[in-house]
């Protein structure tokens, strides 16, 4: 949910992450501009979950190639960067 469906105000990264990671919370979040409550769609929630699982599998499969050094740390950071991009699409 990168923007308000009612007024079009663009959501900040913090607001987006709060909505995405309140898994069981169906309260949504009020838009500071117009006051309408916004919810994350089931499609977006499912897409984020599938991508997260795929990223974890990717880390598990590729980690032996990188060991425990800087490469492994960078490998673990890449999925989170990808999730940031996808959530803000």
Secondary structure, DSSP 8 states (H G I E B T S, - for coil): --B-TTT--B--HHHHHHHHT-TT----EE-TTT--EE---HHHHHHHHHHHHHHHHHHHHHHHHHTTSHHHHHHHHHHHHHHHHHHT-
